[in-house]
């Protein structure tokens, strides 16, 4: 059964939809995610890039990720809500921020990655039984 995920930004300017792929949802504690979200980590849901549709108004910021390859962060140019992350390294998928989903209660993180970069004040959300290397 395919799970269709829909969501968007706070102000409603940018909407998206896509199909969840068979890959774990996760918390990322890397420094890039901290700075891009303004929090201690990001909560990510993997969707099939081929099924993904997002409004033309979405802005994208390109940078070099930890792998040395380009990564892209999508956000609303009006309200600034972080919406997506994708990378050249994982070219078959795009990740959406769980809180941007219309039904964020369906988010179930299976693991935490880059836990060595977690801030001391954010370590309480790390489930040690679900810690995996990035």
C-alpha positions in Angstrom: 0.0 0.0 0.0 1.4 3.4 -1.0 1.2 6.2 1.5 0.5 9.6 -0.2 2.0 12.4 1.8 0.8 16.0 1.4 2.0 19.1 3.1 3.1 22.7 2.8 4.4 25.8 4.5 2.9 27.8 7.3 1.5 30.6 5.1 0.0 28.2 2.5 2.0 29.5 -0.5 3.9 26.3 -1.2 2.1 22.9 -1.2 3.6 19.5 -2.0 2.6 15.8 -2.4 4.5 12.6 -3.0 4.6 8.9 -2.2 6.5 7.6 0.9 9.3 5.1 -0.1 10.3 2.0 1.8 13.1 3.7 3.8 13.1 4.8 7.4 12.0 8.1 8.7 14.7 9.6 10.9 16.0 12.4 13.0 19.2 14.1 11.7 21.4 15.9 14.2 24.0 17.2 11.7 25.1 20.8 11.9 23.6 21.6 8.5 20.1 20.5 9.7 20.5 22.5 12.9 21.3 25.7 11.0 18.8 25.2 8.3 15.9 24.5 10.7 17.0 26.7 13.6 16.5 23.8 15.9 18.6 20.9 17.3 17.7 18.4 14.6 15.4 17.8 11.6 12.7 15.2 11.4 12.8 13.7 7.9 10.4 11.6 5.8 11.6 10.0 2.6 9.5 10.3 -0.5 9.9 9.0 -4.1 11.4 11.8 -6.1 9.6 10.6 -9.3 6.2 11.0 -7.6 7.0 14.3 -5.9 5.2 17.5 -6.9 5.8 20.9 -5.3 4.5 24.3 -6.1 6.6 26.6 -8.3 7.0 29.1 -5.5 9.3 26.9 -3.5 12.8 28.4 -3.2 15.9 26.2 -3.0 19.3 26.7 -1.3 22.2 24.7 -2.7 25.2 23.8 -0.6 27.9 21.0 -0.4 26.9 18.3 2.1 29.0 16.1 4.3 29.5 13.7 1.4 31.1 16.4 -0.7 28.2 16.3 -3.1 25.5 19.0 -3.6 22.5 19.1 -1.3 19.4 21.2 -1.7 17.0 22.6 0.9 13.6 23.8 -0.2 11.8 26.5 1.7 8.9 29.0 1.4 10.2 32.4 0.2 7.3 34.1 2.0 7.2 32.6 5.5 10.6 30.8 5.5 9.2 27.3 6.5 11.7 24.6 5.8 10.1 22.0 3.5 12.5 19.6 1.7 16.0 18.2 1.6 17.5 16.3 -1.3 21.0 15.3 -2.3 22.9 14.2 -5.4 24.0 11.2 -3.3 20.4 9.9 -2.8 19.0 10.9 -6.2 15.9 8.7 -6.1 14.3 10.5 -3.1 13.5 13.7 -1.5 13.0 14.2 2.2 10.2 16.4 3.7 10.3 17.9 7.1 7.7 16.0 9.2 6.2 19.1 10.8 5.3 20.4 7.3 3.1 17.4 6.6 -0.7 17.8 6.7 -0.7 14.8 9.1 2.5 15.0 11.1 1.1 12.5 13.6 1.9 9.7 11.1 5.6 10.5 11.5 7.4 7.6 13.3 11.2 8.1 13.4 13.1 4.8 13.2 16.6 6.1 13.8 18.8 9.1 14.7 21.8 10.0 12.6 24.8 12.3 13.2 24.2 12.0 16.9 27.8 13.0 17.6 26.8 16.5 16.3 23.8 16.7 18.6 23.7 19.7 20.9 23.8 18.9 24.7 20.4 20.5 25.1 18.9 18.3 22.4 20.2 14.9 23.4 17.1 13.9 25.3 15.3 13.2 22.0 17.9 10.6 20.9 16.6 7.0 21.3 19.8 5.1 21.9 18.3 1.9 20.6 17.7 3.6 17.2 21.1 5.2 16.8 22.7 4.5 13.4 25.8 5.9 11.7 24.9 8.3 8.9 
